[in-house]
Amino acid sequence: MSLYLCGVAFAPIIAPHLSERFGRSSVYLVSLPLFALFILGAGISKSFAAVAVCRFFAGFFGGPCLVLIEGTFADVWSPHKTVTYYSVLSLASYVGAGCAPIILGYVVPAENWRWTQYVTLMIALAAFLLGVGMPETYPREILRTRARRGGYTINLAKAESGVTFAEMARITIFTPLAMAVSDPVVIIVTLYLALNFAVLFQWVSRAISTRWSMSILTALVSYIFDAYPAKGTLSALTLMATTRIIFAAWLPLVIIQMIMGLQGQWAYSVFGFLAVPMIAVPIILFVFGPRLRARSRYSAPTMSNGSHPMSHHVDQEMQMGSMN
C-alpha cells in the first residue's frame, strides 16, 4: 500500500504537464495499460523486491488517471457544477475503499494474496474498455487537433501549467512548497485533508463519519477553486493532493507499532484527538477567510462572480478556434 501510494504521489506534479502537451485521452490510454501491466507483474512476482517495484510503478503510472479525472470533469461541466462532480469523485473513493476489504475478504481466503492484484487488474481492464474511443475533452488539445486537421496554425495563450521546464517546476513544485509555509488557507485545508485521507482506511468505520468527511472534502476543494486564480488553484491542489497521499502512505508503516505499543483503543483515539482541532477549520475559513485571502499573494482578486477565471480563458480560446 505505501509503495503504491508513493508512486501515486508523483501524479499531481507531472500529470498537468502531460495533459497540456498530449491531451487527456492520450494520457488515459497510455497510463492505464501501463498500470495494468505492473499490477499483473505484482501478481505473478516471485520475490518481495519484485512485488515492491511493481507496486511502486503501478502507482506511478496509474496516478495520472486519478488526477486527470478532475480535469476531465471540469472540461465537461461548468464551474458551478464543481461541487456536484467532486461529490461523485469523493463517493467513488470512499465506496472503493469500503468495498475492497469486503470483496477481497472472500476472494483471498478462497484463492491467495495474488488475487488482490488480479481483481484490480480485472477492474482496470474494464475501465480501459470503457475508455477506448472516449473523445478528447481538453479544450486546448481540441483546438490543436482542429488546427492540425485543417492545415492552419493557431496561437493559444500560454498554458496555465507552464511551458518551459522552469515554469512547470515553479507551478507544481516550488509554488506549492511556498504555499505550504506562507499561505494560511492552503496550510489549514491541506492539513485537514491529509488527516482525513490518511486515516480513511484505518479509523473511519461508521457511515456518519464517512458522510461528514465526504461533505467537508467536497466543500474545501470547491473553496480552493473559488479562492484562487487558475495557476494558484493548480499549485494549491498539487500540494493538497501530494500531501494527503504521502500521509496515507506513511500511516500503514506505523499503525501496527502504534496498536502494539498503545493498544487498540488508545492507538485509534490518537487520530480522534488530532481531529478535534480540525473541527474549527470550517469556522476559521468562514470567519477569517476573506481576511486571509486578501493577504495572500496567490489569491484571486474577487470571488463574487461565482466562476473560475480559467473558465473564461478557455471559453475565449474555444470561440477563437471555432472562428478559425
C-alpha positions as CSV (number, residue, x, y, z in Angstrom):
1,M,0.0,0.0,0.0
2,S,2.7,2.5,1.0
3,L,4.9,1.9,-2.1
4,Y,1.9,2.1,-4.3
5,L,0.8,5.5,-2.8
6,C,4.4,6.8,-3.0
7,G,4.2,6.2,-6.8
8,V,0.8,7.9,-7.0
9,A,2.2,11.0,-5.2
10,F,4.1,11.9,-8.3
11,A,0.9,12.2,-10.3
12,P,-0.3,15.7,-9.2
13,I,3.2,17.0,-10.1
14,I,3.5,15.6,-13.6
15,A,0.0,14.9,-14.8
16,P,-1.0,18.5,-15.6
17,H,2.1,18.9,-17.9
18,L,1.4,15.6,-19.7
19,S,-2.2,16.6,-20.2
20,E,-1.2,20.0,-21.5
21,R,1.1,18.5,-24.1
22,F,-0.8,15.4,-25.2
23,G,-4.4,15.9,-24.1
24,R,-6.3,13.9,-21.6
25,S,-7.4,10.9,-23.7
26,S,-3.8,10.1,-24.7
27,V,-2.7,10.1,-21.1
28,Y,-5.5,7.9,-20.1
29,L,-4.9,5.4,-22.9
30,V,-1.2,5.1,-22.1
31,S,-1.3,5.4,-18.3
32,L,-4.0,2.8,-17.6
33,P,-2.4,-0.1,-19.6
34,L,1.0,0.5,-18.0
35,F,-0.7,0.5,-14.6
36,A,-2.4,-2.8,-15.5
37,L,0.9,-4.4,-16.6
38,F,2.6,-3.6,-13.3
39,I,-0.4,-4.8,-11.4
40,L,-0.1,-8.1,-13.3
41,G,3.6,-8.1,-12.6
42,A,3.0,-7.7,-8.9
43,G,0.5,-10.6,-9.0
44,I,3.0,-13.0,-10.7
45,S,6.1,-11.8,-8.8
46,K,8.2,-14.4,-7.1
47,S,10.0,-12.2,-4.6
48,F,9.2,-9.3,-2.3
49,A,11.6,-7.0,-4.2
50,A,9.7,-7.7,-7.4
51,V,6.4,-7.0,-5.7
52,A,7.7,-3.8,-4.2
53,V,9.0,-2.5,-7.6
54,C,5.8,-3.4,-9.4
55,R,3.6,-1.8,-6.8
56,F,5.5,1.4,-6.9
57,F,5.4,1.7,-10.7
58,A,1.7,0.7,-10.7
59,G,1.0,3.7,-8.6
60,F,3.3,5.9,-10.7
61,F,1.7,5.0,-14.0
62,G,-1.8,4.7,-12.6
63,G,-1.7,8.0,-10.7
64,P,-2.3,10.3,-13.7
65,C,-5.7,8.7,-14.2
66,L,-6.7,9.6,-10.7
67,V,-5.6,13.2,-11.1
68,L,-6.9,13.9,-14.6
69,I,-10.4,12.7,-13.9
70,E,-10.9,16.0,-12.0
71,G,-9.7,17.9,-15.1
72,T,-11.9,15.9,-17.4
73,F,-15.0,16.7,-15.3
74,A,-14.0,20.4,-15.3
75,D,-13.8,20.3,-19.1
76,V,-17.2,18.9,-19.5
77,W,-19.2,20.8,-16.8
78,S,-19.3,24.5,-15.9
79,P,-17.6,25.8,-12.7
80,H,-20.9,26.0,-10.8
81,K,-21.1,22.2,-11.1
82,T,-17.8,21.7,-9.2
83,V,-19.4,20.6,-6.0
84,T,-21.5,18.1,-7.9
85,Y,-18.7,16.3,-9.7
86,Y,-16.4,16.4,-6.7
87,S,-19.2,14.7,-4.8
88,V,-19.2,11.9,-7.3
89,L,-15.4,11.6,-7.2
90,S,-15.4,11.6,-3.4
91,L,-18.1,9.0,-3.3
92,A,-16.1,6.7,-5.7
93,S,-13.0,7.0,-3.4
94,Y,-14.9,6.1,-0.3
95,V,-17.0,3.4,-1.8
96,G,-13.9,1.8,-3.4
97,A,-12.1,1.9,-0.1
98,G,-15.0,0.4,1.7
99,C,-15.8,-2.4,-0.8
100,A,-12.3,-3.6,-1.4
101,P,-11.9,-5.3,2.1
102,I,-15.3,-6.9,1.7
103,I,-14.7,-8.3,-1.7
104,L,-11.2,-9.4,-1.1
105,G,-12.2,-10.8,2.3
106,Y,-14.0,-13.5,0.4
107,V,-11.6,-13.9,-2.6
108,V,-8.3,-14.1,-0.8
109,P,-9.2,-16.9,1.6
110,A,-10.6,-18.9,-1.3
111,E,-7.6,-18.3,-3.5
112,N,-4.4,-16.5,-2.3
113,W,-3.0,-13.0,-1.9
114,R,-2.2,-12.7,-5.6
115,W,-5.9,-12.3,-6.3
116,T,-5.7,-8.8,-4.7
117,Q,-3.8,-7.9,-7.8
118,Y,-5.9,-10.0,-10.2
119,V,-9.2,-8.4,-9.1
120,T,-7.6,-4.9,-9.5
121,L,-6.4,-6.0,-13.0
122,M,-10.0,-7.0,-14.0
123,I,-11.3,-3.6,-12.9
124,A,-8.5,-1.8,-14.7
125,L,-9.3,-3.7,-17.9
126,A,-13.0,-2.9,-17.6
127,A,-12.2,0.8,-17.2
128,F,-9.8,0.7,-20.2
129,L,-12.5,-0.9,-22.4
130,L,-15.0,1.8,-21.3
131,G,-12.4,4.5,-22.1
132,V,-11.5,3.3,-25.6
133,G,-12.9,5.7,-28.1
134,M,-13.5,8.4,-25.5
135,P,-13.4,11.8,-27.2
136,E,-10.8,14.4,-26.1
137,T,-12.2,16.9,-23.6
138,Y,-9.3,19.3,-23.0
139,P,-10.2,22.5,-24.9
140,R,-6.6,23.4,-25.9
141,E,-6.0,19.9,-27.3
142,I,-9.3,20.1,-29.2
143,L,-8.2,23.3,-30.8
144,R,-4.8,22.0,-31.7
145,T,-6.3,18.9,-33.3
146,R,-8.7,21.0,-35.3
147,A,-5.7,23.1,-36.5
148,R,-3.7,20.1,-37.5
149,R,-6.6,18.5,-39.4
150,G,-7.5,21.8,-41.0
151,G,-3.9,22.6,-42.0
152,Y,-3.8,26.0,-40.3
153,T,-1.9,27.4,-37.4
154,I,-3.4,28.6,-34.1
155,N,-1.9,30.8,-31.5
156,L,-3.1,29.8,-28.0
157,A,-2.4,31.7,-24.8
158,K,0.4,30.3,-22.6
159,A,-0.7,27.2,-20.7
160,E,-1.6,27.7,-17.1
161,S,0.6,24.8,-16.1
162,G,3.7,26.4,-17.7
163,V,5.6,25.9,-21.0
164,T,9.2,25.7,-20.1
165,F,10.6,23.2,-17.5
166,A,11.4,26.1,-15.2
167,E,7.8,27.3,-15.4
168,M,6.4,23.8,-14.9
169,A,8.6,23.2,-11.9
170,R,7.6,26.6,-10.4
171,I,3.9,25.9,-10.7
172,T,3.8,22.3,-9.5
173,I,6.8,22.1,-7.2
174,F,8.2,25.4,-5.9
175,T,4.9,27.4,-5.6
176,P,3.2,24.5,-3.7
177,L,6.2,24.3,-1.3
178,A,6.0,28.1,-0.8
179,M,2.3,27.9,-0.1
180,A,2.9,25.1,2.4
181,V,4.7,27.7,4.7
182,S,3.2,31.0,3.7
183,D,-0.5,30.7,2.8
184,P,-2.7,30.1,5.9
185,V,-5.8,29.0,3.9
186,V,-3.8,26.4,2.0
187,I,-2.0,25.2,5.1
188,I,-5.2,24.7,7.0
189,V,-7.0,22.9,4.2
190,T,-4.0,20.7,3.4
191,L,-3.6,19.6,7.0
192,Y,-7.2,18.8,7.3
193,L,-7.5,16.8,4.1
194,A,-4.2,15.0,4.9
195,L,-5.5,13.8,8.2
196,N,-8.9,12.9,6.7
197,F,-7.3,10.9,3.9
198,A,-4.6,9.2,5.9
199,V,-7.0,7.7,8.5
200,L,-9.7,6.8,6.0
201,F,-8.6,3.1,5.7
202,Q,-7.7,2.7,9.4
203,W,-10.1,4.7,11.6
204,V,-13.2,5.7,9.8
205,S,-15.7,2.9,10.2
206,R,-19.1,4.5,10.7
207,A,-21.3,5.7,7.9
208,I,-22.0,9.0,9.6
209,S,-18.2,9.7,9.8
210,T,-17.7,8.9,6.2
211,R,-20.7,11.1,5.2
212,W,-19.3,14.1,7.1
213,S,-15.8,13.6,5.8
214,M,-17.0,13.4,2.3
215,S,-19.1,16.6,2.7
216,I,-16.2,18.6,4.1
217,L,-13.7,17.2,1.5
218,T,-16.0,18.4,-1.3
219,A,-16.6,21.8,0.3
220,L,-12.9,22.5,1.0
221,V,-11.8,21.6,-2.6
222,S,-14.5,23.8,-4.0
223,Y,-13.5,26.6,-1.7
224,I,-9.9,26.4,-3.1
225,F,-11.2,26.5,-6.6
226,D,-13.1,29.8,-5.8
227,A,-10.4,31.3,-3.7
228,Y,-7.5,31.3,-6.2
229,P,-7.0,32.0,-9.9
230,A,-6.1,29.2,-12.3
231,K,-2.3,29.0,-11.5
232,G,-2.9,29.4,-7.8
233,T,-5.6,26.7,-7.8
234,L,-3.3,24.3,-9.7
235,S,-0.4,24.9,-7.2
236,A,-2.7,24.6,-4.2
237,L,-4.4,21.4,-5.5
238,T,-1.0,19.9,-6.2
239,L,0.1,20.5,-2.6
240,M,-3.1,19.2,-1.2
241,A,-3.1,16.0,-3.3
242,T,0.5,15.2,-2.8
243,T,0.5,15.8,0.9
244,R,-2.6,13.7,1.6
245,I,-1.2,10.8,-0.5
246,I,2.1,11.0,1.4
247,F,0.3,11.0,4.7
248,A,-1.7,8.0,3.6
249,A,1.5,6.2,2.5
250,W,3.2,6.9,5.9
251,L,0.4,5.7,8.2
252,P,0.5,2.0,7.3
253,L,4.2,2.0,8.2
254,V,3.5,3.0,11.8
255,I,0.0,1.9,12.6
256,I,0.9,-1.7,13.7
257,Q,3.6,-0.3,16.0
258,M,1.0,2.2,17.4
259,I,-1.5,-0.6,18.0
260,M,1.1,-2.8,19.7
261,G,2.6,0.0,21.8
262,L,-0.6,1.9,22.8
263,Q,-3.2,-0.9,22.5
264,G,-6.1,-0.6,20.1
265,Q,-8.4,1.9,21.7
266,W,-5.7,4.4,22.5
267,A,-4.0,4.0,19.1
268,Y,-7.2,4.7,17.3
269,S,-8.1,7.5,19.7
270,V,-4.9,9.4,18.8
271,F,-6.4,10.2,15.4
272,G,-9.6,11.3,17.2
273,F,-7.6,13.7,19.3
274,L,-5.8,15.0,16.2
275,A,-9.2,15.5,14.5
276,V,-10.7,17.6,17.4
277,P,-8.8,20.8,16.5
278,M,-9.8,20.3,12.9
279,I,-13.4,20.9,13.9
280,A,-12.5,24.6,13.9
281,V,-11.4,24.6,10.2
282,P,-14.7,25.5,8.6
283,I,-15.3,28.1,11.3
284,I,-11.9,29.7,10.7
285,L,-12.5,29.8,6.9
286,F,-15.9,31.3,7.3
287,V,-15.0,34.0,9.8
288,F,-11.4,34.8,8.8
289,G,-11.3,33.5,5.3
290,P,-11.8,36.8,3.5
291,R,-9.1,38.5,5.5
292,L,-6.7,35.6,5.0
293,R,-7.4,35.5,1.3
294,A,-6.9,39.3,1.0
295,R,-3.4,38.9,2.5
296,S,-2.4,36.0,0.2
297,R,-0.3,36.8,-2.9
298,Y,-1.8,33.8,-4.6
299,S,-5.5,34.7,-4.1
300,A,-8.0,35.8,-6.8
301,P,-8.9,39.5,-6.7
302,T,-12.6,38.7,-6.4
303,M,-14.9,35.7,-5.6
304,S,-18.1,37.4,-6.3
305,N,-18.6,36.3,-9.9
306,G,-19.1,32.7,-9.0
307,S,-16.9,31.3,-11.7
308,H,-13.3,30.2,-12.1
309,P,-11.0,32.5,-14.1
310,M,-9.8,29.6,-16.2
311,S,-13.3,29.0,-17.5
312,H,-13.4,32.5,-19.2
313,H,-10.0,31.9,-20.6
314,V,-10.9,28.5,-22.1
315,D,-14.2,29.8,-23.4
316,Q,-12.4,32.6,-25.3
317,E,-10.0,30.1,-26.8
318,M,-12.8,27.8,-27.9
319,Q,-14.6,30.7,-29.6
320,M,-11.4,31.8,-31.4
321,G,-10.8,28.2,-32.6
322,S,-14.3,27.9,-33.9
323,M,-14.0,31.1,-35.8
324,N,-10.8,29.8,-37.5
